[in-house]
């Protein structure tokens, strides 16, 4: 179990490396366990991996969906370190621990030769941290459209049962100007000045709507670029805006509201020119707390309370499968993407036990 996790960390599935090597680590693990798996490859280094334990088919299947990729980090963080009952390394928490635990639970069920009444489906996909390309490919394939009792996403929740989270909308605003020597600024159009006008108006922009679990949507300007030299009037400036949406909100309306700001500024200030580009749009997720799957999930694990979280996962892309979704896994969310990212070894074992209990309860 520990060795599987360490190999997954060492695979370094960052955007520049791709997920194929990480998928091969899992394929080797499944082969050694006697389970067939399949890797789907595109763009040479991108990859998904799926595996399935067949059953009598009397009950709907249970689907585990994880992501293979991790955010970039210094190379030393891809050399796993075991210390004081913990394993440190990039991805140890997000989400190699959940990934390895789900795979191990599946292998243990297969080894036990228990007679399953419903299939176990395992999928690990590419690009959750960037473009969600993997889960989009997975959901488009007709062969992945099985009848399901439920879906488990083993993201780090510190063993809280999460049934709702915010969506993600990333937009880039670019203002256009005209270059000139800074000693004669009147001959140019300063794109940074235009961006200042836009940001001043954006500060008053309110996104309507509220959710009893998640509250209101949030908006944060997180990156700004502009200018090429101290003595040149800049002809371009751009900002990246991170918007976290709530269930039921249409991102097209939010984008439309921002475009209205741009339109008004263009009319009020003829030199003002700007354009908006959406470069990521992932919806919010909310599963009915009173549905049979969630109630049974709570009962099996003897966990009373449900949670909603502000971060985003690939779960919303799975809604076309028309099955209840629960996000549940080992690891503390606050450790994700940090230099000291780690997982406690005891939590790895605990996760395997939990997943095994869930599988046996729903599928036997």
C-alpha positions as CSV (number, residue, x, y, z in Angstrom):
1,X,0.0,0.0,0.0
2,X,2.7,2.5,1.0
3,X,4.8,1.4,-2.0
4,X,1.9,2.0,-4.4
5,X,1.5,5.5,-3.0
6,X,5.2,6.3,-3.3
7,X,5.3,5.1,-6.9
8,X,2.3,7.3,-7.7
9,X,4.1,10.3,-6.2
10,X,7.3,9.5,-8.1
11,X,5.4,9.4,-11.4
12,X,5.3,13.2,-11.2
13,X,2.0,13.7,-13.2
14,X,2.3,17.5,-13.6
15,X,1.0,19.4,-16.7
16,X,4.4,19.3,-18.4
17,X,4.9,15.6,-17.8
18,X,1.4,14.2,-18.3
19,X,-0.4,11.4,-16.6
20,X,0.7,8.3,-18.7
21,X,3.5,7.2,-16.3
22,X,1.2,7.5,-13.3
23,X,-1.5,5.5,-15.2
24,X,1.1,2.8,-15.9
25,X,1.9,2.5,-12.2
26,X,-1.8,1.7,-11.5
27,X,-1.9,-0.7,-14.5
28,X,1.1,-2.6,-13.0
29,X,-0.6,-2.7,-9.6
30,X,-3.9,-4.1,-11.1
31,X,-2.1,-6.6,-13.2
32,X,-0.2,-7.9,-10.1
33,X,-3.6,-8.2,-8.3
34,X,-5.1,-10.1,-11.2
35,X,-7.4,-7.3,-12.4
36,X,-7.6,-6.2,-16.0
37,X,-7.3,-2.5,-16.7
38,X,-7.2,-0.3,-19.7
39,X,-5.2,2.9,-20.4
40,X,-6.5,5.5,-22.8
41,X,-3.8,7.7,-24.2
42,X,-3.9,11.0,-26.2
43,X,-1.4,13.7,-27.0
44,X,1.4,11.2,-26.3
45,X,1.5,11.8,-22.5
46,X,-2.1,12.4,-21.4
47,X,-3.9,9.3,-20.0
48,X,-7.0,7.8,-18.3
49,X,-7.1,4.4,-16.7
50,X,-10.1,2.3,-16.0
51,X,-10.7,-1.1,-14.3
52,X,-13.8,-3.1,-13.6
53,X,-14.7,-6.0,-11.4
54,X,-17.6,-7.9,-13.0
55,X,-20.6,-9.2,-10.9
56,X,-23.8,-11.0,-11.3
57,X,-25.3,-7.7,-12.4
58,X,-28.3,-8.0,-10.1
59,X,-27.5,-4.6,-8.5
60,X,-26.3,-1.3,-10.1
61,X,-22.6,-0.7,-10.2
62,X,-20.5,1.5,-7.8
63,X,-18.1,4.0,-9.5
64,X,-14.9,5.4,-8.0
65,X,-13.5,8.4,-9.9
66,X,-10.1,9.9,-9.0
67,X,-7.7,12.2,-10.8
68,X,-4.1,11.3,-11.8
69,X,-2.6,14.7,-12.1
70,X,-1.0,17.0,-9.6
71,X,0.0,20.7,-9.5
72,X,3.6,21.6,-10.2
73,X,6.3,21.6,-7.5
74,X,10.0,21.5,-6.9
75,X,11.6,18.2,-8.0
76,X,12.5,17.2,-4.4
77,X,8.7,17.0,-3.6
78,X,8.4,14.1,-6.0
79,X,10.8,12.0,-3.9
80,X,8.4,10.6,-1.2
81,X,9.7,10.7,2.4
82,X,8.3,8.4,5.1
83,X,8.7,10.0,8.5
84,X,6.8,9.8,11.9
85,X,4.0,7.7,10.5
86,X,3.4,10.0,7.5
87,X,4.3,10.0,3.8
88,X,5.4,13.4,2.4
89,X,5.4,14.4,-1.2
90,X,3.5,16.3,-3.9
91,X,0.1,14.6,-4.4
92,X,0.3,12.5,-1.3
93,X,-2.8,14.2,0.0
94,X,-4.3,15.5,-3.3
95,X,-5.2,12.9,-4.3
96,X,-2.8,9.9,-4.5
97,X,-3.9,8.7,-1.0
98,X,-7.6,8.4,-2.1
99,X,-6.5,7.0,-5.4
100,X,-4.3,4.3,-3.9
101,X,-6.9,3.4,-1.2
102,X,-9.7,2.9,-3.7
103,X,-7.4,0.7,-5.9
104,X,-6.3,-1.3,-2.9
105,X,-9.9,-1.8,-1.6
106,X,-10.8,-3.1,-5.1
107,X,-7.9,-5.5,-5.1
108,X,-8.7,-6.8,-1.6
109,X,-12.3,-7.4,-2.7
110,X,-11.1,-9.3,-5.7
111,X,-8.7,-11.4,-3.6
112,X,-11.5,-12.3,-1.1
113,X,-13.5,-13.9,-4.0
114,X,-16.7,-12.4,-2.5
115,X,-19.6,-12.8,-4.9
116,X,-20.6,-9.3,-6.0
117,X,-24.1,-8.4,-7.1
118,X,-23.0,-5.2,-8.7
119,X,-19.8,-4.2,-10.6
120,X,-17.0,-2.1,-9.1
121,X,-15.8,0.5,-11.6
122,X,-12.6,2.3,-11.1
123,X,-11.5,5.4,-13.1
124,X,-8.5,7.7,-12.7
125,X,-8.5,10.6,-15.1
126,X,-6.3,13.3,-16.5
127,X,-6.2,17.1,-15.9
128,X,-8.5,17.8,-12.9
129,X,-6.0,20.5,-11.9
130,X,-6.0,22.2,-15.3
131,X,-8.5,21.3,-18.0
132,X,-10.5,18.2,-16.8
133,X,-9.8,16.7,-20.2
134,X,-9.8,13.2,-18.7
135,X,-13.1,13.2,-17.0
136,X,-14.7,14.8,-20.1
137,X,-13.4,11.9,-22.2
138,X,-14.6,9.4,-19.7
139,X,-18.1,10.7,-19.6
140,X,-18.4,10.9,-23.4
141,X,-17.7,7.2,-23.9
142,X,-20.9,5.1,-24.1
143,X,-19.1,2.1,-22.5
144,X,-18.9,4.1,-19.3
145,X,-22.6,4.8,-19.1
146,X,-23.5,1.9,-16.7
147,X,-26.4,1.9,-14.3
148,X,-25.0,3.1,-11.0
149,X,-26.1,3.1,-7.4
150,X,-23.7,5.9,-6.7
151,X,-20.4,7.6,-7.4
152,X,-17.5,8.1,-4.9
153,X,-14.9,10.7,-5.5
154,X,-12.0,10.0,-3.1
155,X,-10.7,13.6,-2.8
156,X,-9.2,14.5,0.6
157,X,-12.0,15.4,2.9
158,X,-10.5,14.2,6.2
159,X,-13.2,11.5,6.1
160,X,-16.0,14.0,6.1
161,X,-18.9,13.1,3.7
162,X,-19.1,16.0,1.3
163,X,-22.3,16.4,-0.8
164,X,-21.9,19.9,-2.1
165,X,-19.2,22.2,-3.4
166,X,-18.7,25.4,-5.3
167,X,-18.2,25.6,-9.0
168,X,-15.3,27.3,-10.8
169,X,-15.3,30.0,-13.4
170,X,-12.0,31.5,-14.6
171,X,-12.1,34.5,-16.9
172,X,-9.4,36.7,-18.4
173,X,-10.0,40.3,-19.2
174,X,-7.6,42.0,-21.7
175,X,-7.6,45.8,-22.2
176,X,-6.1,47.2,-25.4
177,X,-4.3,50.4,-25.8
178,X,-1.7,52.1,-28.0
179,X,2.0,52.3,-27.4
180,X,3.9,55.6,-27.2
181,X,7.1,57.0,-25.6
182,X,6.3,57.7,-22.0
183,X,7.6,61.2,-22.3
184,X,4.6,61.8,-24.6
185,X,1.9,59.7,-23.0
186,X,-0.8,61.8,-24.8
187,X,0.2,60.1,-28.0
188,X,-0.7,56.7,-26.7
189,X,-3.6,54.9,-25.0
190,X,-2.6,53.4,-21.7
191,X,-4.0,49.9,-21.3
192,X,-3.2,49.8,-17.6
193,X,-5.3,53.0,-17.1
194,X,-8.1,51.2,-18.9
195,X,-7.6,48.1,-16.7
196,X,-7.8,50.4,-13.6
197,X,-11.2,51.7,-14.8
198,X,-12.5,48.2,-15.3
199,X,-11.3,46.9,-11.9
200,X,-12.8,49.9,-10.2
201,X,-16.2,49.0,-11.7
202,X,-15.7,45.3,-11.1
203,X,-15.4,46.0,-7.3
204,X,-19.1,46.9,-7.3
205,X,-20.1,43.8,-9.3
206,X,-22.4,41.5,-7.3
207,X,-23.3,38.0,-8.3
208,X,-26.9,37.3,-7.3
209,X,-28.0,34.1,-5.5
210,X,-27.3,32.3,-2.3
211,X,-27.2,28.6,-1.2
212,X,-28.0,27.4,2.3
213,X,-24.9,25.3,2.5
214,X,-22.4,27.3,0.5
215,X,-23.5,30.9,0.9
216,X,-22.8,33.3,-1.9
217,X,-20.5,33.1,-4.9
218,X,-17.0,34.6,-4.5
219,X,-14.9,36.6,-6.9
220,X,-11.1,37.2,-6.7
221,X,-8.7,39.0,-9.1
222,X,-5.6,36.8,-8.8
223,X,-3.2,37.7,-11.6
224,X,-2.4,40.9,-13.4
225,X,0.0,41.6,-16.3
226,X,0.8,44.8,-18.1
227,X,3.5,46.8,-19.7
228,X,6.9,46.0,-21.2
229,X,9.2,48.8,-19.9
230,X,9.3,51.8,-17.6
231,X,9.4,54.2,-20.6
232,X,6.7,52.7,-22.9
233,X,3.0,53.4,-22.6
234,X,1.5,49.9,-22.4
235,X,-0.7,48.7,-25.3
236,X,-2.0,45.7,-23.4
237,X,-3.0,44.6,-19.9
238,X,-4.7,41.5,-18.6
239,X,-6.2,40.1,-15.4
240,X,-7.3,36.6,-14.4
241,X,-10.4,36.4,-12.3
242,X,-11.3,33.4,-10.2
243,X,-15.1,33.1,-9.5
244,X,-16.5,30.3,-7.3
245,X,-20.1,29.7,-8.1
246,X,-23.0,28.0,-6.2
247,X,-25.4,25.4,-7.4
248,X,-28.1,26.7,-9.8
249,X,-26.1,29.7,-11.0
250,X,-25.6,30.0,-14.8
251,X,-22.1,31.1,-15.6
252,X,-23.4,32.6,-18.9
253,X,-25.2,35.2,-16.8
254,X,-22.1,36.0,-14.7
255,X,-20.1,36.4,-17.9
256,X,-22.9,38.5,-19.4
257,X,-22.8,40.8,-16.3
258,X,-19.0,41.4,-16.7
259,X,-19.4,42.0,-20.4
260,X,-22.0,44.7,-19.5
261,X,-19.4,46.5,-17.5
262,X,-17.0,46.4,-20.5
263,X,-19.8,47.7,-22.8
264,X,-20.7,50.6,-20.5
265,X,-17.0,51.6,-20.1
266,X,-16.6,51.5,-23.9
267,X,-19.5,53.9,-24.4
268,X,-18.4,56.2,-21.6
269,X,-14.8,56.2,-22.7
270,X,-14.3,55.8,-26.4
271,X,-10.5,54.9,-26.1
272,X,-11.5,52.0,-23.8
273,X,-11.2,48.6,-25.4
274,X,-11.4,45.3,-23.7
275,X,-12.4,41.7,-24.3
276,X,-13.3,38.7,-22.1
277,X,-12.2,35.1,-22.5
278,X,-13.5,32.2,-20.4
279,X,-10.7,29.7,-20.0
280,X,-12.2,27.3,-17.4
281,X,-15.8,26.6,-16.5
282,X,-16.7,23.8,-14.0
283,X,-20.1,23.7,-12.4
284,X,-21.0,23.5,-8.7
285,X,-22.2,20.2,-7.3
286,X,-25.0,19.3,-4.8
287,X,-26.3,15.9,-4.0
288,X,-29.7,15.4,-2.3
289,X,-28.9,14.8,1.3
290,X,-32.0,12.7,1.7
291,X,-31.4,10.3,-1.2
292,X,-31.1,6.6,-0.4
293,X,-27.4,6.4,-1.4
294,X,-26.3,9.2,1.0
295,X,-28.4,7.9,3.9
296,X,-27.0,4.4,3.4
297,X,-23.4,5.8,3.0
298,X,-23.7,7.6,6.4
299,X,-25.2,4.6,8.1
300,X,-22.5,2.2,6.9
301,X,-19.7,4.4,8.1
302,X,-21.5,5.6,11.2
303,X,-20.9,9.3,10.3
304,X,-23.8,11.6,11.3
305,X,-23.0,14.9,9.6
306,X,-22.6,16.0,6.0
307,X,-20.4,18.9,4.8
308,X,-20.2,21.4,1.9
309,X,-16.8,22.7,0.8
310,X,-15.6,25.8,-1.1
311,X,-13.1,23.9,-3.4
312,X,-14.0,22.4,-6.7
313,X,-13.6,18.8,-8.0
314,X,-14.4,16.9,-11.2
315,X,-17.6,15.7,-9.7
316,X,-19.9,18.1,-11.6
317,X,-18.8,16.5,-14.9
318,X,-20.2,13.2,-13.7
319,X,-23.8,14.4,-13.3
320,X,-24.8,13.1,-16.8
321,X,-24.5,9.6,-15.3
322,X,-27.6,10.4,-13.2
323,X,-26.3,8.9,-10.0
324,X,-25.8,10.5,-6.5
325,X,-22.3,11.7,-5.9
326,X,-20.4,11.7,-2.6
327,X,-16.9,13.1,-2.1
328,X,-15.1,11.2,0.6
329,X,-11.5,10.4,1.2
330,X,-8.3,10.5,3.3
331,X,-6.2,13.5,3.9
332,X,-6.6,17.1,5.2
333,X,-7.8,19.5,2.5
334,X,-5.7,22.3,4.0
335,X,-2.5,20.4,3.1
336,X,-3.3,20.3,-0.7
337,X,-0.7,22.1,-2.9
338,X,1.6,22.9,0.0
339,X,5.3,22.1,0.4
340,X,4.6,20.0,3.5
341,X,1.8,18.0,1.8
342,X,1.5,14.6,3.4
343,X,-0.8,11.7,4.4
344,X,-0.8,9.8,7.6
345,X,-0.2,6.1,7.0
346,X,-3.0,5.1,9.4
347,X,-5.4,7.1,7.3
348,X,-4.5,5.1,4.2
349,X,-5.4,1.9,6.0
350,X,-8.6,3.6,7.4
351,X,-9.6,4.6,3.9
352,X,-9.2,1.1,2.5
353,X,-11.4,-0.2,5.4
354,X,-14.1,2.4,4.7
355,X,-14.1,1.8,0.9
356,X,-14.3,-2.0,1.5
357,X,-17.2,-1.6,3.8
358,X,-19.0,0.6,1.3
359,X,-18.4,-1.8,-1.5
360,X,-19.7,-4.8,0.4
361,X,-22.7,-3.0,1.7
362,X,-23.9,-1.7,-1.7
363,X,-22.8,-4.6,-3.9
364,X,-23.4,-7.8,-2.0
